Amino acid sequence: MPRLFYHIVCRGNRRDPLFKEANDFRAFLHILEQLHENIPFEIASYCFMTNHFHLQLRSQQQSISKVMALVNKRYANYYNTRYGLTGHVFEKRYFSKMIDDDAGMLEVSRYIHLNPVEARMVHLPEHYRWSSFHFYHQSTSLPSFMNMDVLLRYFSGTMNEKKKAYVQFVKEDVVPNCVKEE
């Protein structure tokens, strides 16, 4: 359904890291930006973890499978070239679940943004660099593929008030965890 968002999850093969260093995360963002120029799609929230990523994605012109095939193929090519590897980078086809109601839109975005907190990588979602949460938490320039309005429309007030309400919504159940020692 082109008007609906999907929760997309994709894991590294054998649960190996998909992102080994900051440049890998940057390369993935760059691939999304490049593809967005040719195939318009929207992302309401994302989080790139070490061995998997989450996208809350909608594509109204191309199928989700086409968008994801291009994203994963380009990233696999980058990754294998970067690390001198061959073969599969991803465990299997991505997981996708259609989000068909308003509550689902908000819950999926909260789940995505709290992923690094649940994994005990950070205490608070705003401390994790590779998620879209920082766009909601503070004013920064948005990548072309980001569409914050689809989540902020559930809140009232000025843009800043909506962002503040969204951040509060995401963090309402956060109990500070201990961060894993590395």
C-alpha positions as MATLAB code, in Angstrom:
seq = 'MPRLFYHIVCRGNRRDPLFKEANDFRAFLHILEQLHENIPFEIASYCFMTNHFHLQLRSQQQSISKVMALVNKRYANYYNTRYGLTGHVFEKRYFSKMIDDDAGMLEVSRYIHLNPVEARMVHLPEHYRWSSFHFYHQSTSLPSFMNMDVLLRYFSGTMNEKKKAYVQFVKEDVVPNCVKEE';
ca = [
       0.000    0.000    0.000;
       1.821    3.116   -1.202;
       0.274    5.546    1.289;
       1.302    3.495    4.335;
       4.590    3.343    6.190;
       6.434    0.108    6.899;
       8.729   -0.859    9.731;
      11.793   -2.283    7.977;
      14.502   -4.257    9.794;
      17.597   -5.649    8.144;
      20.396   -7.624    9.832;
      23.980   -8.377    8.952;
      24.771  -11.891    7.758;
      25.445  -14.202   10.735;
      24.563  -11.105   12.800;
      27.965   -9.728   11.894;
      28.423   -5.954   12.061;
      26.940   -3.962    9.190;
      28.615   -0.819   10.456;
      32.168   -1.128   11.778;
      33.111    2.545   11.901;
      31.613    6.024   11.524;
      32.323    6.104    7.774;
      30.058    3.073    7.288;
      27.127    4.894    8.902;
      27.895    7.956    6.778;
      28.054    5.837    3.622;
      24.625    4.364    4.388;
      23.147    7.843    4.876;
      24.776    8.950    1.632;
      23.246    5.981   -0.218;
      19.792    6.927    1.123;
      20.298   10.532   -0.032;
      21.451    9.429   -3.499;
      18.599    6.974   -4.002;
      16.078    9.529   -2.782;
      17.059   11.794   -5.692;
      15.897    9.141   -8.186;
      13.210    7.299   -6.251;
      11.319    9.532   -3.833;
      10.638    7.821   -0.519;
      10.047    9.102    2.988;
      11.551    8.049    6.284;
       9.807    9.114    9.493;
      12.396    7.522   11.782;
      15.532    5.430   11.499;
      18.202    3.881   13.671;
      21.402    2.230   12.473;
      22.678   -0.200   15.081;
      25.938   -2.124   14.831;
      24.567   -5.285   13.209;
      21.142   -4.168   11.952;
      19.089   -1.151   11.008;
      15.496    0.042   11.375;
      13.630    2.279    8.949;
      10.105    3.645    9.189;
       9.683    4.056    5.452;
       7.052    4.868    2.843;
       7.445    4.893   -0.927;
       4.542    6.161   -2.968;
       6.117    5.766   -6.425;
       8.064    2.510   -6.196;
       7.449   -0.650   -4.208;
       9.160   -1.024   -0.842;
      10.900   -4.126   -2.209;
      12.415   -2.101   -5.085;
      13.638    0.643   -2.722;
      15.106   -1.865   -0.271;
      16.728   -3.933   -3.035;
      18.548   -0.817   -4.240;
      19.524    0.332   -0.721;
      20.852   -3.081    0.287;
      22.601   -3.754   -3.026;
      24.424   -0.417   -2.942;
      25.403   -0.833    0.694;
      26.563   -4.436    0.140;
      28.729   -3.253   -2.766;
      30.195   -0.482   -0.602;
      30.762   -2.834    2.365;
      32.375   -5.665    0.387;
      34.636   -3.231   -1.465;
      35.552   -1.352    1.727;
      36.469   -4.515    3.660;
      37.768   -6.667    0.790;
      34.982   -9.234    1.130;
      32.705  -11.172   -1.190;
      29.313  -12.766   -0.674;
      26.307  -11.901    1.410;
      26.353   -8.834    3.647;
      22.750   -9.207    4.813;
      21.344  -12.213    6.681;
      18.276  -12.520    4.448;
      15.602  -10.398    2.839;
      14.627   -7.498    5.058;
      11.725   -7.829    7.524;
       8.804   -5.483    6.884;
       5.563   -4.864    8.704;
       2.887   -2.504    7.442;
       1.890    0.225    9.902;
      -1.823    0.679    9.421;
      -2.919    2.977   12.239;
      -1.941    6.178   14.057;
      -0.939    4.445   17.286;
       1.303    2.140   15.292;
       3.078    5.052   13.643;
       3.992    6.504   17.022;
       4.829    3.180   18.684;
       7.103    2.056   15.857;
       8.976    5.360   15.896;
       9.384    5.144   19.679;
      10.637    1.554   19.385;
      13.133    2.562   16.691;
      14.415    5.583   18.609;
      14.757    3.644   21.869;
      16.677    0.761   20.291;
      20.126    2.013   21.427;
      18.769    2.671   24.938;
      17.295   -0.841   25.150;
      20.629   -2.239   23.925;
      22.308   -0.260   26.735;
      24.565    1.565   24.317;
      23.415    4.965   25.631;
      21.342    6.263   28.551;
      19.087    8.483   26.442;
      18.074    8.365   22.770;
      19.520   11.819   22.057;
      22.970   10.461   22.954;
      22.938    8.023   20.019;
      24.402    9.587   16.901;
      23.078    7.214   14.235;
      19.353    7.683   14.704;
      16.865   10.243   13.471;
      15.935   11.143   17.054;
      18.330   14.112   17.063;
      16.239   15.772   14.319;
      13.258   15.729   16.679;
      15.320   16.628   19.743;
      17.058   19.675   18.307;
      16.945   21.791   15.184;
      19.353   20.467   12.619;
      19.189   20.348    8.851;
      17.222   17.357    7.621;
      18.288   14.852    5.006;
      16.040   15.086    1.944;
      14.400   11.727    2.713;
      13.256   12.650    6.236;
       9.578   13.469    6.778;
       9.040   14.485   10.404;
       5.573   15.909    9.750;
       3.982   12.450    9.573;
       4.832   11.959   13.272;
       4.636   15.554   14.489;
       1.079   15.934   13.158;
      -0.124   13.895   16.139;
       0.910   16.723   18.466;
      -0.394   20.277   18.732;
       1.269   23.670   18.946;
       4.137   25.323   17.137;
       6.802   23.204   15.443;
       9.008   23.494   18.536;
       6.113   22.509   20.823;
       5.329   19.509   18.609;
       8.971   18.391   18.672;
       9.115   18.782   22.439;
       5.896   16.752   22.843;
       7.229   14.024   20.537;
      10.527   13.822   22.454;
       8.563   13.592   25.704;
       6.384   10.836   24.211;
       9.431    8.796   23.160;
      11.170    9.214   26.502;
       8.170    8.816   28.836;
       9.004    5.214   29.749;
      12.787    5.551   29.701;
      14.397    4.502   32.915;
      18.109    5.257   32.803;
      20.019    1.996   32.227;
      23.601    1.234   32.847;
      25.565    1.602   29.655;
      27.570   -1.481   28.663;
      31.252   -1.258   29.392;
      33.247   -1.602   26.178;
];
